[in-house]
Amino acid sequence: MIHISDSVIYGDIWASSEMKAIFTEESRLQGWLEVIAALAEAQEELDIIPAGAGSGIRAACRYDLVDWERVRRDYRLSGHSLMGIIRELQRLAGEPAGEWVCYGVTVQDVTDTWMSVALQRAWEIVDADLRDVSAILLELARVHRDTPMAGRTHGQEGLPITFGFKAAVWFAEVRRHLARLASLRERLGEGQLCGGVGSLSSFGDRGFALQERFMAKLGLRPPVISWINSRDVLVEYLYVLTMIGNTCDKMAHEVYNLQRSEIGELAEGREFGQIGSITMPHKRNPELAEHIGVLARQVRQGAHACSENMVWDHERDGRAWKSEWAWLPAIFVQMGALLQHTRRLFTGLEVNRERMLENLERTGGRVCSEAVMLGLARKIGKQKAHELVYRVAVEAEKRGCSFAEALRRDESVGEQLTEAELEELLRPERAAGLCGAFVERVLAEGGR
């Protein structure tokens, strides 16, 4: 084992089994064999290779028939990434079919075409998992539409909001990612059959017909033009995954922060037997939230590395696409795990309504300072009101009393606001603004 996703002990938390089924070496090599077989069949049907050659090559293109140790030795000898497989298929197919393996194509025609198939399959998984997360967040927004809590800016309590509002903001962001995925899907699904420099010179005037027939067998579209040295769609895909991962990381980190002992407003669900520390038995660590952050970092670093692959020499070189062999499996298996962990985190999320309200009340009215300022502003002007409320807030800190108590003691405030008016302005639910209305908007959009 080299990569942690292959660990017998830890692999399940680093990789999803669905994604691993696409990107294991066995799946990739069998995928290449399927591409080679489909190509040979299409070439035989168009009389580009002799009758019977296509079916002979198809019969040889089975992972379990190939002597992979022989292929490995051939690769070390030839230094060519596909020649060992071609020679092994030549041996398995026999004469004369074996002479026509990969006729007229280059390595990337095979590997990029397989990658197009794999990326479509991976898209289906990402889209389905993200839709699950979206539905969970929408339900949290609905259930907690009016659950009051402190909104925080710069790590400090600001104004009251509702937890439903926070969840609705998350949902709206995820919904935009689903739209990005849908747009991206339109650019996926092009195979690669263009030859050594992309000109499709090997097949003369039958080149486009071969593209059509070959791609149809694999469920792909023929390329409008070669994309051998154009990796923009792949990089776009990876950066969409990066954005999705970053959103999941942001949401998970919010759980991480609000699970702090001194805040205690949210918590990961846990079952008896889960251990936070081998030396501090009481600990309840936000393991899922932390690991989502770890995986999001891996995905975005991988995406950045693959963005380097948009820079090529001339029509083709080996630096770019070979590095994808290393990065893509890791990115996708980790992205699969990240989405599964996010779904699990928010499915089991514990929302402590009582603690949210306690934390609001513990501010002593500070979270309503805006409402008090605006109430005063209607009588003495905004700037004067800001200066007055600021002075009272500072005095409250110096005296060690609550903000509400300091307001009631202040003569300047008393001259402008009655006790009933001040009491109304200090109600947290009043200061939550249109949080509930915003949630209703999002709920209406989410039902579409």
N, C-alpha and C positions, 0 to 999 in steps of 0.2 A: 504494500500500500504506500502510495506517495501522497495523493490528495486526501484530505480529511473526509471528503464525501464518500470515499471508498472504505472508511473505517468500519469494521465489524461492530464496534462499540458505539461510535458517535455518528455514523453515517446518516442515520435517519433524521437527525436534526439539521444536517447540512445539505441534504438533497431530497427531493421528492422522487418517489418510485416511478411516478408517471413520466417525469422528465428523464430519469435515468434510462427508462425503457427505450427512449428515442436516441439518446446520445452515448450509450455504451459503445465500446469498440466493436463488439459483435454486431450490434444494430447498424453501426455505420458501415462496416464492411459488407454486411448482407445488403444494405442499401445500395452500396456501390455496385454489387453484383447484379442487383435488380435493374439498375440503370444500364449496365452493360448489356444485359439480356434484352431489355426493351429496345435498345438501340439496334442490336443485331436483328431482331424481329422486324423492326421498321425498315431496315436496309434490305432485308430479304424480300419483303413485300413490294418494295420499289425496284427490285432487280439490281440493286447496287452491289449486293454480294450474292454468290451462287445460291440456288435453291437448296434447302436443307441446312445451310450454314447457320441460319438464325435459330432453328430449333435445336441444332447441335450445341450451340453456345448456350442457349437457354437451359438445356439439361445439365450443363456443367456448372452453371452459376448458382451453386448451393453452398452455403457456408460450411456445412458438415462434410462436404466432399473435398474441400480445399485443404491441402497440406500447408498449414500456416507457418510451420517451421521452415519449410522449403522457401516460402515466400520471404520470410525474414532473412534467410541466408542470401537470397537473390538480391534483396534490397541492399544489404551490406556490400555486396559485390558491385552492383550496378550503380548505386547511389540515386536511382530513379524511383520515385514514390509509387509508380503504378506498374513498372515493368515486371516485377516479380509476380504480381497477380495475373498479368497478361500471359506470361509464360506458363503459369500453373493452369490457367483456363485452356491454353493451347494444348497442354498435355491431356487434360481431362476431356476436352471436346474431340481430340483426335484429328486425323486428316480426313477431308480437307477443311472441315469447319474451323478448326483451331487457327488456321491462317488468317481468319477474318475478324478476330477479336479486336474491338476498338478500332475498326477500320476508319481512317480519315479523321480521327478526333484527337484531342489533346487531353491531358489529365484533368484540367479544370472543367472540361465539358462533362466529365463524370462526377467529380467531387462537388462542383457548384450546383449541378442539377439535383444531386442527392440533398445538398444543403437546403435547396428550395422546398423540397418535400418535407424535410425535418422542421424547417421554420414554420411551415403552415400547421403542422401537427402541434408544435409548441404554442403557436398563437391560440389554438382552440383551448388549450389548457389554461393559459393565462387569462383569456377572456372569461371562461367559465368561473375560475377561482375569484377573479376580481368582481364578477357579478354577485357571487355569494357574499363577499365582503360588503359590497354596496347595499345589499338587502339587509344585512345585519345592522349597518349604520343607520339606515332609514328607519328601522324599527326602534333603535335607541332614540333617535330624534323624536319619533312619535310618542313613545312612552314617557320621555322626560322633557316634553315640550315646556312644562311649567316648573321643572325642578330647579329652584334657585341655587346659584353658587357664585363664588367670586370670579369675575373675569380678571385676568392678570396681564400686565404689561411690564416688560423689563424685569420679570421675575417677582414683581410686587403686585399686591392687590390693587385693582383699579376701580372698576364699577361692577355692579351685579349683572350677571347674565343668567341663562339657564343651561343646564347640561344638554338639553335637547338642542339648543342653539349651537353649542360646540360640536355635537354629533352631526348636525345638519351642515355645518361648514365642511366637515370632513367628507360627508356624503357628496356634496357638490363638487369637491375636488376629484373624488374617485369617479364620479359621473363624467367629468371632463376627460379623465384618462380613458374611460371606455369609448368616448367619441374619438380620441386620438388612435386607439387601437382599431376602431372601425375604419378610419381613414387610411391607416397604415395597411390594413388588409387588402385594399385595392391595389397596392403596389407590390404585394407578395405574389408568389406563384408563377414567376417567370423562370423557365429552365434555361440552361446554357448549352447551346450547340453552335459553336462558331469557329472552331478550329484554332490553330496555333497563334494567329495574330488577330483573330476575330472576324476574318473576312469570309469564312465558310468556303474556302477555295477548293476543298477536297471533292465536292460533289457537283460542281458545275451548276447547270440550270435546275437540278433536282434538289438543291440545298434547302429551299424554302418548303418544298413538299415533305422532305425528310424531317425537318423541324416540326411541322404540323403533326405528322403521324407519330413521331417519337414522343412528343410532349403529351399527346392525347393518351398514350398508354400509361403515363405517369400522373395524369390529372393536373398537368401544368399548362401554362400558356407558352407559346414560342416567344422568344425575346424580340422586341422591335429592332434592337441592334445589340451587339455584344456588350455585356457588362463585366467582362473579365477584369478590367482595371477600374471599374466603377462600383465602389462598395457603399455608395451613399444610402441605398435603401436598407442595407444591413445595419449601418451605423445609426440611421434613424430609428430602426427597430430597437436597438440596444439603448438608445437614449430615451425612448418611450418607457422601456423597462426601468431605466434609471429613475425617471420621474415617478413611476409607480412605486418603486422601492423607497424612494425618498419620502413620499407621502405616508407609506406604511411606517417608516422609521419615525417620522414626525408624530404620528398618532400614538405609536407604541411608546415613544419617549415621553409623551404627555401622561400616559398611564404610569410610566416609571416615576415621573416627578410627583404626580398626585397620589401615588402609593407611599410616598415618604411618611415615616411615622408621625411627623409633626403636622402633616396635612391630612392624610388618611381618607381622601374623598373617593378614590378609585382603587381597585385592587384586581390583580389577576386571580381568576378562580384557581383553586388548588384542591387536590384530593389528599386524604390522609396518607402519609408515607413520603410525600415530597419534602425534601430537606434543603434548607437554605444555607446551612453552614455546618461543617463537621466539628467546629469548636464553639459555636454559639447556637445552641439548639432552638432558641426562640425565633431565629431569623426566618423571615418570609420574603425571599428575594424575587424581584420581577424578572425571572429567568427568560420568559418568552419575549418580553419587551426588549431586553438586552440583546438577545440573539437575533431578533429582527434587525436591530441596528447593525450588528456584525455582518449579517448577510447583505444588507443594503450597501454597506461600504464595499463589499466584494464585487457586487454587481456594478456599481458606478466606476470602480477602478478598472474592471474588465472592459466596460464600455469605452472608457478613455483610451485604454490600450488599443482597442480595435479601431478607434477613430484614426489612429496613426495609419491604418491600412488604406486610407483613401489616397495616400501619396504613393505613386508608382513611377517606375522608369519605363518610358515608352509604352508599348502595347501590353507588356507583361513582364513581371519579375517574380521571384520566389519569396521575397521578404514578407509580403502582405498576407496572402491567402494561407500560407502555411502557419502563420501565427494564429490564425482563426481556429486551426485544429486544436490548439492548446486552450484557447480562451472560451470558445463557444460552449463546449460541454459544461465547463465549470459555471459559466454565467447562467445558463438555463436551468441546471439542476438546483442551483442555489436560489434562483428566482422562484422556482416551484416551491421550495421549502419555505421561503419568505412569505409567500401568499398563504400557504397552509397554516403557518404559525399565526399570521395576522387574523385569519378566519377563526382559529381556535381562541386567540386572545380575546376577541370581541364577542364571541359566542358565550364565553364564560365570564365576561367582565362583571365584577361586583361594583355596584354604584351605591355609595353610602350617603343617602339623602340627608340623614340627621347630621352627619359630620359637615356636609356642605353648608347647611344652615348654621351650625355652630360656628364655623369659620367666618361666615358673614357677620354674625352677631359679635364675634370676638373683635372685629375691627372698631367697635364702638361708634359706628356711624360714618367712619371715614369713607367707605365705599359709596356714600351718598353725597359726597362733597360737591360733585357736579350739580346735582339737583338743587342743593342749598344755594350754590353760587348763582344758578340761573333764576331761582326764585327771588333772590335779592336783586339780581340784575334788572328785573322788570321795575324795580323801585328806585335803584340808585345808579344803574348803568353797569355794564359788564366788567369793565376794568376795575372800578371801585369795588364791585362785589368780589372779584377775584382776590384783590389785595386784602379785603376784610376776611374772607374765608381762609386765605393762606395764613394770615396772622393768627387766627384762632387755632388752626391746625398746629402751628409751631408752639403756641402757648400750651396746648393740650399735651404735646410731647414733653415740654419742660416740666409741667406740673405732674405728669404721670396720671392724668385723668383721661376719660374717654372724650372723643371728639364731640359727641352729642352733648355731654355735660358741659364742655367748654363753650359750646354754642349757646346753651341756655344761660350760662353765667355772663356772657358778653352783652354789655349794655347796647352797643351799636347794632348788634343783631336783634336784640329785643325791641329796639325802636322801630324796626322795619317789619318784623315777623311776629305774629301772635304765636302762642304756644301750640294752638291747633294747626296753624300753617306749618310750623317747624316740624311738628310730629308727622304730618303728612309727607313732607319732603324727606324725612329720614326713614321712610318705609322702603326696604330693599326691593320688594317686588315692584314698587312704582318706578324705581330707578333702573329696572331691567329693560326699559324702552320697548322696542318692537320685537324683542327676541321671539316671542310666541308667534307673532305675525310672520316673521321671517321663516320660522319652522313650517308654518302652514303653506307658505309659498313653495318651499322645497318639497314638502309632502305632495303638493299638487303636481309639481314637475316630476317627482319620482314615480308617480303613477302612470306616466305617459310611456 
